[in-house]
Amino acid sequence: MTGGPEHRLFRPGDSPVHRLPPHCKLLALIGFVLATVSTPREAYWAFGAYAALLAVVAAVARVPAGFVLRRMLVETPFVLFALLLPFVADGPTVEVLGLTVSHDGLLGAWNVLAKGTLGVVAGVLLAATTELRALLLGLQKLRMPPLLVQIMSFMLRYGGVITAEMGRMRIARESRGFVARDLRQTPAVAKSAGALFIRSYERGERVHLAMLSRGYTGTMPILVDTRASAAQWAAAATLPAAALAVWAGALLR
């Protein structure tokens, strides 16, 4: 799995966060996200505390802020949606910077932005400190259905292969003078998509036959021991435990 998603998301390192077993980090992420999304939107201080917790994790993992910010672009559609809420929601209105906006919409926008951003940052930190293959092993360790784990594994492994095939087909079209200028070239692009599907299907059949010839019985062997010690579980539990304490404080205020 060279080049593809792993190259863009994973940041090699030897920090304490990198060394934690993947299933421990997955459960820590789930616990943190559950605490975040269940926090009342009016508890502004709590979201600041959650952000501080993630900043500590990033510092321990030695993940630069710029690395995280560049990968937060995936949140852009949600940000645009949140910015529209104050203008389309009903209810009492307030003035902000000379604009009349809905009070409920303003709180809703804050709720989406705060919780969505914290969730995205937590996911980025998980991806930056855990290889994709290790994440799949973590899901398998957490008893996710093996078939789903294998589907995701093949998708990650052969996504780059299919992308490279698309690139070769594009080069072949352009070498024959094809240029997609308008809708008149749609039939040629559609035929290329059909050819790509057939090639991918045939490649999948060949890969499956090769796996069967090597003893594949429906489950993938686990080649790496991912068992976690009590100390590793305790280290991974630090983040969700702190988030739970913040959540409890937000409910009591």
N, C-alpha and C positions, 0 to 999 in steps of 0.2 A: 504494500500500500504506500507507494511513494508518490510524492507530488500531490495528490488530491486534497480532500478536506483536512487530512491530518496535518499537512504542511502549513495550512493557514490557521488552524485553531490551536494546535498543541505547541507549547513552548518547552523545549527540553530543559531539564534542570534536576537538581538533587536536593531540593528543599524538603522539610518535614511533610509538607502537603503532598508533594510528588510521591513520597514513599508510602503514603497511606494506601491500603488496599482499596480497589475501586468501589466495592460494594459498601464500604464504610462511608466513602465520600458521597455516594448516591443517596444513602439514607440521611446523611447530614444535610444534603441539599433539599431533600423532600421535607425534612423537619423545619428547616429555615423558611422555605417557601410557604408552608402551611401556617406558620406563626405570622408571617408577613401579611398574607392575604386575609387572615382573620382579625387583623388589628383594625379597630375603628378608624375611619379616615380622619376624624377630628383630632386624633392623638398625634399631632405633628412631631412632637419630640421623639416619639417612638421610631418614626421612620429615619430620623437623624441618627438614632442609636443603631438601627439596622445597618445604615450606611457605614457607620464607624466600625461595626463588626466586620463588614466585608473589606474595608480598608485594611484592617489588621490581618485578615486572611491573605490579601494580596501582598502585603508587606512580608509576611512569613514565607509565602510561596515565591517571592522575588519576581512578581509579575508587574511590569511597569504600568503606570496609569495610561500612557499612550497606547499600549497594546490592548488594554481593555476598551478604551474609548473608540478605537477604530473598528472593533468588532461589535460595538453597540449600534451600528447603523441598521442592523436588522430590525430595530425597534421603530424605525422611521414611520411606517404606516400607523402604528398605534399612537405615536406622538401627534400625527396629523389628525387622527380621529379625536384624540383628547382635546386638541385645540379648537375643534368645531363644537364640542359639547356646550360651552357657555353660550353660544349663539343660537343653538337649536332647541335647547331644553326649555321646559315650561317652569312656572313657579315665580316666586318673588325675584325681583331684579335688583342689582346693585351697580354702581358705577366704578369702573376700574380703568384708570388712565384715560378718562374721558369717554369710555365706551360703556354702554348699558348692556349688561350680560346677566344671565340667569344665575342666581345664587346656588341653586341645586346643581346646575350644569358646571359651575366653577368648582364645586366640591367633587363632582364626578370626574372632572378632568384631572384634578389633583390626585384623586384615588387611582385612576388609571396610570398616570405618569409615575407616581411614587412606587406603587406596587409592581408595575410592569418593569420599571427601570431596575429595581432591586432584584427582581427575578432574572432579568437578562444578565446583570452583572454576576450574579451567583452562577448562572449557567456558563458564562464565559470563563470564570475562574475554574470551574470544574473541567471544562474542555482544555483549558490552558495547562492544567496540571495532570491530565490523565490521557493516555493514548486511546485512540478509538477502539483498538482491539481489547485493551484492558477494560474499557467501559462495557463492551459486550460480555466479557467474562464476568464483570460485576453483575450485570443483569441476569446472566445465567446462574450466578451464585445466589441471587435473590429469588430464584425459582420462577423467573419469567418463562412462559412456554418455550421449549427448545426450538420449535419451528419458527417462531417469531424472531428469535435470536439469530438463527441461521439465515433467514431472509434479510435481516439487517446487515449481517456479515457479508453476504454475497453482494448486496447493494453497494456497500462501501468498497469492497474489493474490486468489483468490476465496473463501478461507475466511471473510473478513469479510462478503462478499456473502451467503453462505449463512447465516451467523449472523444478519445483519440480517433475512433472509427468515423465519427461525424466530421472531424477535422480533415481526414483523408478524403472523404466523399466531397467535402466542400472544395478542396484543392483540385480534385478531379473535374468538378463542374467548371470551376473558373479556368482551368487549363484548356477547356474546350470553348472558351469564350462566353460562358454563362455569367450574367450579372443580374441579380434580383433588383430591378428598378421599381416595379409596380406590381399590381395584382395579376398581370398577364403571365408572370413567371410562377404563379401559384401551383399549376399542375406539375411543373418540374420539381418544385420543393416537396410537394405531396408524394411524388414518386420516390424521391430520396428518403423521405420519412418511412415509407412502406418498405423500401429495400433495407433500411437500417433495422427495422423491426424484425424482418426475416433473418438477417445476419445475426442479430442478437439472440433470436430464438434458437437458431441452429448452433450458435456457440454455446448456449446454455445446455443444449442436449449433449454436445460433445463433452463439456465439463462434467455433466452428471454421469455419463458413461465412464469417464476416466475415474471419477470418484468411486463408482461401484466396483470397478476393476481393482481398486486399491483397498477394498474392504469396507466401504462406507455402508453403514446400516441405519442411517437416519439420525444419528447424533454425532456431533463433532467432538473429538477427544480434547480434554483439558490438558494442555502441555505445561501450564504454569500454575504453581501452587499459590492460591490467593487467600489462604486462611489468615485471619486477623487475630492478633494477640489481644489480651485485655487492655494493654497500654494503648494500642492503636485504636481500639474501640473508644476508650476514654478520650483520646485526643480528638477523634472525629466527632464525639458527642459534645465537645466544647461549644461549637457554633450553635447547634440547635438548642442546647441548654441555655445559653445566653439569650438567644432569641425568645425562648419560652419565658424567661424571666422578664424581658422587656414587654412581651405580650401581656403577661399577668399584671405588670405595673400599669399598662395602658388601660386595662379593664377596671382596675381598682380606683383609678383617678376619676 
